[in-house]
Amino acid sequence: MSKLEPGDTVEVYVEAFDKNPASGRPAGYSEGARIKVVVTDEEARRLIRARDEAHERLQEKLRQLEAEQRGVFQPKK
């Protein structure tokens, strides 16, 4: 396994097999698709920051839901 560093170019090849094609189209493999991704230090920092902020928003939403739902099923006294 090779170690990737910021700034490296990664090429991804995706091939899909369509077992249930639309009518009039034979089953088979799609055309190949290639994408190149170049990640710089700054792009990586922005992606990590966005991921962390999204995670924190989800955690806050869970805390709010828990607080709202906590009293819903209280036993009767």
Secondary structure, DSSP 4 states (H G I P E B T S, - for coil): -PPP-TT-EEEEEE--EESSPPTTS--EEPPPEEEEEE--HHHHHHHHHHHHHHHHHHHHHHHHHHHHHHTTTPPP-
